[in-house]
Amino acid sequence: MCHKKETQMSDGNFNRQLLPKTELSSGLRAGRAQMRTKAEQAFAAVMSEDFPDLTDEQRKHLTEKFNNMLRK
């Protein structure tokens, strides 16, 4: 009678440490930061072109509101 040794699957925490590091998460964060910067620049351009009568205080308030909405 031959007994096979039973193998157990690990939960993945140990095996994950053995995998090579990838730059995927770092690249995603960098891409998001670039898109956020482009969105902020586009918003400033739209305010300047389409709403030239806004005061500096109004621009600041709208920019802060827009940036807060981006970060949610």
C-alpha positions, 0 to 999 in steps of 0.5 A: 500500500503506497501512501501519498503525501498530502500537500496543503495549499498555503494562503498565498502570503508566503508565496507572494514574497517569493514572486519578483517585484513588479512596478505595476502599482507604482506605474498606476499611481504615477499615471493617476497623478499625471491625469490628475495634473492634466485635469487640474490644468484643463479646469484652470484653462476652462475657467480662464477662457469661459469665465474670465469675470471670476474673481481670484477668490472665486477661482480659488474656491472653485479650484479647491472644490474641483481638486477635492472632488478629484481626490474622492 
